[in-house]
């Protein structure tokens, strides 16, 4: 099973071919790439193949053999962190609101205007891109921190807390020169230039 990453796409899940065709045309006219699925199980099968979805998912509430809500519950259970927008009829609003409480990104009520739907989708794509960047930044920080020795980490936390070299030296029972050397190594490895930058980096982590 692979873990290949999908390019950012609008993942459209609807069991009506005419709806899929109309939405595919709409999104393409706005320069958005689309991958369509004729059912919830078809989307889940792609996940079973090991593909990491990126972009957003557009789910119709009423589908067979799995409803949009059932598909969403499965995505939540699998910890799939991708924005999900529901397409819902008037009678389905209560269900859509319940999905929002579970973490869905938004819902659009039928009949919807093209501009409204495209706007929601663009917002969802931007949100996913932001989250992807945050995860990438977090992975990068984690790798940098993992490269520090235990001694360097001890100094790092004390420097980030605002302690002076003399206090750190006393705490660790080493010379001030030793603290200065460790401090310089920490700054170099993490790419920071001050205690304030170091504290900010750790806070983001």
C-alpha positions in Angstrom: 0.0 0.0 0.0 1.4 3.4 -1.0 1.2 6.7 0.8 1.3 8.9 -2.3 0.1 12.4 -1.9 -2.8 13.6 -4.1 -2.4 17.0 -5.7 -4.9 19.6 -4.4 -8.3 18.7 -5.9 -12.0 19.1 -5.5 -13.1 15.6 -4.6 -16.7 15.5 -5.8 -18.9 12.7 -4.4 -22.4 12.5 -5.8 -24.4 9.5 -7.0 -26.2 11.5 -9.8 -24.2 11.6 -13.1 -25.9 14.8 -14.3 -25.0 16.6 -11.1 -21.4 15.5 -11.3 -21.1 16.6 -14.9 -22.6 20.0 -14.2 -20.3 20.6 -11.2 -17.2 19.3 -13.0 -17.9 21.9 -15.8 -18.5 24.7 -13.2 -15.2 24.0 -11.3 -13.2 23.5 -14.5 -14.5 26.9 -15.8 -12.9 28.4 -12.6 -9.6 26.6 -13.2 -10.2 24.1 -10.4 -9.1 20.5 -10.8 -11.8 17.9 -10.0 -11.9 14.2 -9.3 -15.4 12.7 -9.2 -16.7 9.7 -7.4 -20.2 8.1 -8.0 -20.5 7.0 -4.4 -19.1 7.2 -0.9 -17.5 3.7 -1.1 -15.7 4.8 -4.3 -14.0 7.7 -2.3 -13.2 5.4 0.6 -11.7 2.9 -1.8 -9.2 5.5 -3.0 -8.2 6.0 0.6 -7.9 2.3 1.0 -5.3 2.4 -1.8 -3.1 4.6 0.4 -3.7 7.9 -1.3 -3.4 10.9 1.0 -6.1 13.3 -0.2 -5.5 17.0 -0.5 -7.8 19.9 -1.4 -11.4 19.5 -0.2 -14.3 17.0 -0.4 -17.8 18.0 -1.7 -20.3 15.5 -0.3 -24.0 15.2 -1.2 -26.0 14.4 1.9 -28.4 12.0 0.3 -26.6 9.2 -1.6 -26.8 5.4 -1.9 -25.4 3.1 -0.7 -23.8 5.3 1.9 -25.2 8.8 2.8 -22.9 11.7 2.9 -23.1 11.7 6.7 -22.0 8.1 6.8 -19.1 8.8 4.6 -18.2 11.8 6.7 -18.3 9.7 9.9 -15.9 7.2 8.3 -13.6 10.1 7.3 -13.6 11.3 10.9 -12.9 7.8 12.2 -9.9 7.5 9.9 -8.7 11.0 11.0 -8.8 12.3 7.4 -8.0 16.0 7.9 -9.4 17.6 4.8 -12.1 20.2 4.5 -15.6 18.7 3.8 -18.4 20.7 2.3 -21.9 19.2 2.3 -24.5 19.8 -0.5 -27.8 19.7 1.3 -31.5 20.1 0.7 -33.7 22.2 3.0 -34.8 19.2 4.9 -31.2 18.1 5.6 -30.0 21.3 7.3 -30.3 19.9 10.8 -28.1 16.9 9.7 -25.6 19.3 8.1 -25.4 21.4 11.2 -24.7 18.3 13.2 -21.8 17.5 10.8 -20.4 21.0 11.3 -20.2 20.2 15.0 -18.2 17.1 14.2 -15.7 19.2 12.2 -17.2 19.6 8.7 -16.0 22.8 6.9 -19.3 24.1 5.7 -22.6 23.2 3.9 -24.3 24.7 0.9 -28.1 24.5 0.6 -29.7 23.5 -2.6 -30.6 25.1 -4.9 -27.3 27.0 -4.7 -25.8 29.7 -6.8 -22.7 28.8 -8.7 -20.8 31.8 -7.2 -21.7 30.8 -3.7 -20.5 27.2 -4.1 -17.3 28.2 -5.9 -16.5 30.7 -3.1 -17.0 28.0 -0.4 -14.8 25.6 -2.3 -12.0 28.2 -2.8 -12.2 28.9 1.0 -11.9 25.2 1.7 -8.9 24.8 -0.6 -7.2 27.7 1.0 -7.8 26.2 4.4 -6.3 22.9 3.4 -3.2 24.6 1.9 -2.8 26.5 5.2 -3.1 23.3 7.3 -0.6 21.5 5.0 1.9 24.3 5.4 1.5 24.2 9.2 2.0 20.4 9.2 5.1 20.8 7.0 6.5 23.6 9.4 5.8 21.3 12.4 7.6 18.4 10.8 10.6 20.7 10.0 10.7 22.0 13.6 10.5 18.5 14.9 13.4 17.4 12.8 15.5 20.3 13.9 14.7 19.7 17.6 15.5 16.0 17.2 19.0 16.9 16.0 19.8 18.6 19.3 21.7 16.6 22.0 20.1 16.3 25.4 22.6 18.8 26.8 21.7 21.3 24.0 18.0 20.8 24.7 18.6 21.6 28.4 20.3 24.8 27.5 17.6 25.6 24.8 14.7 25.4 27.3 16.5 27.6 29.8 17.4 30.2 27.2 13.9 30.2 25.8 12.7 30.8 29.4 14.8 34.0 29.5 17.5 32.8 31.8 20.9 34.5 31.7 24.0 32.5 30.8 25.3 32.8 34.4 22.0 31.4 35.9 22.1 28.6 33.3 25.7 27.8 34.2 24.8 27.6 37.9 21.7 25.5 37.2 23.7 23.0 35.1 26.9 23.2 37.2 29.0 24.1 34.1 31.1 27.2 33.2 29.6 30.2 31.4 31.8 29.5 28.5 30.3 26.0 28.1 26.8 27.6 28.2 27.9 30.0 25.5 29.1 27.2 23.3 25.9 25.2 23.7 23.8 28.3 23.2 25.6 29.1 19.9 25.1 25.5 18.7 21.4 25.6 19.5 21.0 28.9 17.6 23.0 27.5 14.6 21.1 24.2 14.4 17.6 25.9 14.8 18.4 28.8 12.6 17.5 31.5 15.2 19.4 34.6 16.3 18.0 35.4 19.7 16.2 34.0 22.8 13.0 35.7 21.5 13.2 33.9 18.2 13.9 30.6 20.0 10.9 31.1 22.3 8.7 31.8 19.3 9.9 28.7 17.5 9.2 26.5 20.5 5.8 28.1 21.1 4.8 27.3 17.5 5.8 23.7 18.1 
